[in-house]
Amino acid sequence: MSRKKLCLIFTGDFLLAIVVGVILFLPAAFFVRETEFELFTAALATQAGFVAVCLYRLYRFRRIGFLLPSFFAGSTREAVRWGVITGLVLFVLNITHGMILQSLSGIDLAEYNPWVRMEEFSFFSCLLTFTAGGLLAPVVEEFFLRGIMFGAFIAAGCTRTGVIFTTILFVGLHLDPLNSFAYAMLGLGFLWVYYRTRNLLAPIIAHGINNVVGFIFILIPF
């Protein structure tokens, strides 16, 4: 399968996942709009869209006999070890990037971060939002972007194109132009640890640590 075809396929998949998420969110939007459950509902709908497209893409690949690399081929122990190390390193780099950017631009980045709203949420709403953004998002995004998408590029012998393409989509997924460099850095870090360990558990752990520790810093003043 050619690089061009894979890029077209996954661009379509990405857009389809967003459309599915929007459609799923619309019925609930009337009830949760401008409430503390809006963020959770939107995140959950987006993830449901990606899960639906993941299953569809796996089905289509199986139908045409296109084999993806095994998601968990590498050592679980190594995946856990490198996932933890990578997650902590990326979090520190992410925080450092934010501090430098804020110092140079004078812009309060917290004003543009929708997750900061969790400071004012009730415990139950915080728990739901934390689960969607801190625990579910890393699993869903890593299966789609690194497992299926990057795996397809590897299987087609287009690893470099896969790195560039999936990183661009990861940045675009977060709709945060000010932090584009940070998201590119995170995306490349997750790709690197997956490629190194050959086990999707590694980027899931790294992604989860980055998100969970970020939420802890939001919810608990230091």
C-alpha positions as a Python dict, from the first residue, in 0.01 Angstrom:
ca = {
    (1, 'M'): (0, 0, 0),
    (2, 'S'): (150, 336, -106),
    (3, 'R'): (226, 632, 118),
    (4, 'K'): (-21, 849, -72),
    (5, 'K'): (-302, 598, -30),
    (6, 'L'): (-234, 557, 341),
    (7, 'C'): (-231, 934, 391),
    (8, 'L'): (-564, 965, 211),
    (9, 'I'): (-716, 674, 406),
    (10, 'F'): (-615, 808, 745),
    (11, 'T'): (-706, 1168, 666),
    (12, 'G'): (-1052, 1037, 588),
    (13, 'D'): (-1055, 824, 903),
    (14, 'F'): (-951, 1120, 1116),
    (15, 'L'): (-1221, 1345, 975),
    (16, 'L'): (-1480, 1067, 1000),
    (17, 'A'): (-1395, 1013, 1368),
    (18, 'I'): (-1446, 1385, 1438),
    (19, 'V'): (-1779, 1385, 1254),
    (20, 'V'): (-1897, 1077, 1445),
    (21, 'G'): (-1793, 1240, 1772),
    (22, 'V'): (-1980, 1561, 1689),
    (23, 'I'): (-2293, 1367, 1594),
    (24, 'L'): (-2276, 1170, 1920),
    (25, 'F'): (-2224, 1489, 2119),
    (26, 'L'): (-2509, 1687, 1965),
    (27, 'P'): (-2799, 1509, 2145),
    (28, 'A'): (-2635, 1570, 2483),
    (29, 'A'): (-2503, 1918, 2404),
    (30, 'F'): (-2840, 2079, 2478),
    (31, 'F'): (-2831, 1948, 2836),
    (32, 'V'): (-2463, 1990, 2922),
    (33, 'R'): (-2386, 2316, 2743),
    (34, 'E'): (-2208, 2565, 2970),
    (35, 'T'): (-2210, 2317, 3259),
    (36, 'E'): (-1921, 2133, 3424),
    (37, 'F'): (-2018, 1816, 3235),
    (38, 'E'): (-1965, 1971, 2891),
    (39, 'L'): (-1593, 1894, 2879),
    (40, 'F'): (-1642, 1533, 2985),
    (41, 'T'): (-1924, 1473, 2735),
    (42, 'A'): (-1732, 1628, 2446),
    (43, 'A'): (-1419, 1427, 2528),
    (44, 'L'): (-1615, 1104, 2559),
    (45, 'A'): (-1797, 1162, 2230),
    (46, 'T'): (-1469, 1232, 2050),
    (47, 'Q'): (-1316, 914, 2189),
    (48, 'A'): (-1623, 713, 2089),
    (49, 'G'): (-1577, 845, 1735),
    (50, 'F'): (-1216, 729, 1728),
    (51, 'V'): (-1305, 387, 1870),
    (52, 'A'): (-1571, 341, 1601),
    (53, 'V'): (-1326, 433, 1326),
    (54, 'C'): (-1054, 211, 1482),
    (55, 'L'): (-1284, -90, 1462),
    (56, 'Y'): (-1387, -2, 1107),
    (57, 'R'): (-1026, 36, 991),
    (58, 'L'): (-920, -291, 1151),
    (59, 'Y'): (-1212, -462, 974),
    (60, 'R'): (-1120, -310, 637),
    (61, 'F'): (-754, -404, 670),
    (62, 'R'): (-849, -759, 758),
    (63, 'R'): (-1079, -778, 456),
    (64, 'I'): (-800, -685, 215),
    (65, 'G'): (-538, -895, 395),
    (66, 'F'): (-325, -597, 506),
    (67, 'L'): (-141, -707, 821),
    (68, 'L'): (-47, -457, 1088),
    (69, 'P'): (247, -520, 1322),
    (70, 'S'): (146, -683, 1649),
    (71, 'F'): (50, -415, 1899),
    (72, 'F'): (215, -594, 2190),
    (73, 'A'): (506, -783, 2032),
    (74, 'G'): (775, -643, 2262),
    (75, 'S'): (852, -721, 2624),
    (76, 'T'): (585, -601, 2868),
    (77, 'R'): (847, -531, 3131),
    (78, 'E'): (1048, -311, 2895),
    (79, 'A'): (730, -138, 2779),
    (80, 'V'): (634, -48, 3136),
    (81, 'R'): (986, 70, 3222),
    (82, 'W'): (1032, 285, 2914),
    (83, 'G'): (672, 406, 2927),
    (84, 'V'): (721, 543, 3279),
    (85, 'I'): (1058, 701, 3196),
    (86, 'T'): (931, 857, 2874),
    (87, 'G'): (613, 985, 3038),
    (88, 'L'): (800, 1161, 3317),
    (89, 'V'): (1062, 1309, 3082),
    (90, 'L'): (796, 1435, 2842),
    (91, 'F'): (597, 1591, 3124),
    (92, 'V'): (902, 1783, 3246),
    (93, 'L'): (981, 1897, 2891),
    (94, 'N'): (618, 1998, 2840),
    (95, 'I'): (615, 2207, 3158),
    (96, 'T'): (949, 2364, 3065),
    (97, 'H'): (818, 2451, 2720),
    (98, 'G'): (510, 2612, 2874),
    (99, 'M'): (717, 2822, 3114),
    (100, 'I'): (951, 2941, 2837),
    (101, 'L'): (663, 3019, 2601),
    (102, 'Q'): (475, 3209, 2868),
    (103, 'S'): (787, 3403, 2966),
    (104, 'L'): (866, 3502, 2608),
    (105, 'S'): (511, 3583, 2498),
    (106, 'G'): (363, 3715, 2820),
    (107, 'I'): (50, 3511, 2746),
    (108, 'D'): (-118, 3323, 3030),
    (109, 'L'): (-148, 2980, 2870),
    (110, 'A'): (-390, 2865, 3138),
    (111, 'E'): (-654, 3093, 2987),
    (112, 'Y'): (-645, 2884, 2668),
    (113, 'N'): (-647, 2545, 2841),
    (114, 'P'): (-1006, 2417, 2876),
    (115, 'W'): (-899, 2152, 3128),
    (116, 'V'): (-811, 2422, 3383),
    (117, 'R'): (-1185, 2463, 3433),
    (118, 'M'): (-1171, 2143, 3640),
    (119, 'E'): (-1057, 2356, 3935),
    (120, 'E'): (-1417, 2470, 3976),
    (121, 'F'): (-1587, 2132, 3917),
    (122, 'S'): (-1757, 1917, 4178),
    (123, 'F'): (-1579, 1599, 4286),
    (124, 'F'): (-1802, 1376, 4071),
    (125, 'S'): (-1756, 1593, 3762),
    (126, 'C'): (-1379, 1607, 3820),
    (127, 'L'): (-1370, 1229, 3846),
    (128, 'L'): (-1558, 1185, 3517),
    (129, 'T'): (-1347, 1444, 3334),
    (130, 'F'): (-1026, 1300, 3480),
    (131, 'T'): (-1127, 952, 3362),
    (132, 'A'): (-1207, 1071, 3009),
    (133, 'G'): (-901, 1291, 2965),
    (134, 'G'): (-644, 1121, 3184),
    (135, 'L'): (-720, 752, 3141),
    (136, 'L'): (-937, 686, 2835),
    (137, 'A'): (-783, 941, 2597),
    (138, 'P'): (-430, 793, 2613),
    (139, 'V'): (-562, 444, 2534),
    (140, 'V'): (-788, 551, 2246),
    (141, 'E'): (-541, 793, 2089),
    (142, 'E'): (-249, 552, 2111),
    (143, 'F'): (-444, 265, 1955),
    (144, 'F'): (-556, 485, 1666),
    (145, 'L'): (-252, 706, 1602),
    (146, 'R'): (37, 483, 1702),
    (147, 'G'): (-108, 132, 1683),
    (148, 'I'): (-325, 133, 1372),
    (149, 'M'): (-206, 440, 1182),
    (150, 'F'): (170, 434, 1247),
    (151, 'G'): (161, 55, 1236),
    (152, 'A'): (14, 68, 886),
    (153, 'F'): (293, 299, 768),
    (154, 'I'): (553, 63, 918),
    (155, 'A'): (390, -236, 746),
    (156, 'A'): (399, -48, 415),
    (157, 'G'): (766, 44, 458),
    (158, 'C'): (688, 415, 497),
    (159, 'T'): (808, 474, 852),
    (160, 'R'): (934, 832, 800),
    (161, 'T'): (610, 937, 634),
    (162, 'G'): (421, 775, 921),
    (163, 'V'): (620, 976, 1176),
    (164, 'I'): (548, 1306, 1001),
    (165, 'F'): (185, 1233, 919),
    (166, 'T'): (78, 1099, 1259),
    (167, 'T'): (260, 1382, 1439),
    (168, 'I'): (74, 1641, 1232),
    (169, 'L'): (-259, 1474, 1308),
    (170, 'F'): (-175, 1452, 1679),
    (171, 'V'): (-104, 1825, 1686),
    (172, 'G'): (-422, 1903, 1492),
    (173, 'L'): (-634, 1684, 1718),
    (174, 'H'): (-573, 1912, 2017),
    (175, 'L'): (-675, 2238, 1845),
    (176, 'D'): (-418, 2441, 2040),
    (177, 'P'): (-198, 2647, 1804),
    (178, 'L'): (-6, 2811, 2088),
    (179, 'N'): (118, 2473, 2209),
    (180, 'S'): (175, 2312, 1867),
    (181, 'F'): (544, 2259, 1938),
    (182, 'A'): (467, 2091, 2271),
    (183, 'Y'): (215, 1854, 2113),
    (184, 'A'): (459, 1773, 1833),
    (185, 'M'): (721, 1693, 2095),
    (186, 'L'): (477, 1468, 2283),
    (187, 'G'): (366, 1294, 1964),
    (188, 'L'): (724, 1224, 1863),
    (189, 'G'): (803, 1098, 2213),
    (190, 'F'): (513, 853, 2206),
    (191, 'L'): (617, 736, 1860),
    (192, 'W'): (975, 688, 1971),
    (193, 'V'): (889, 474, 2275),
    (194, 'Y'): (649, 262, 2069),
    (195, 'Y'): (908, 209, 1795),
    (196, 'R'): (1173, 127, 2054),
    (197, 'T'): (973, -125, 2257),
    (198, 'R'): (740, -260, 1983),
    (199, 'N'): (472, -262, 2250),
    (200, 'L'): (175, -22, 2249),
    (201, 'L'): (163, -40, 2628),
    (202, 'A'): (470, 188, 2640),
    (203, 'P'): (315, 495, 2469),
    (204, 'I'): (-14, 436, 2652),
    (205, 'I'): (169, 454, 2985),
    (206, 'A'): (378, 754, 2877),
    (207, 'H'): (70, 936, 2747),
    (208, 'G'): (-126, 848, 3059),
    (209, 'I'): (146, 974, 3293),
    (210, 'N'): (171, 1303, 3107),
    (211, 'N'): (-206, 1357, 3124),
    (212, 'V'): (-261, 1232, 3480),
    (213, 'V'): (26, 1431, 3631),
    (214, 'G'): (-95, 1736, 3439),
    (215, 'F'): (-442, 1698, 3590),
    (216, 'I'): (-293, 1657, 3937),
    (217, 'F'): (-110, 1988, 3897),
    (218, 'I'): (-438, 2150, 3790),
    (219, 'L'): (-645, 2009, 4077),
    (220, 'I'): (-391, 2031, 4360),
    (221, 'P'): (-220, 2368, 4412),
    (222, 'F'): (153, 2345, 4480),
}
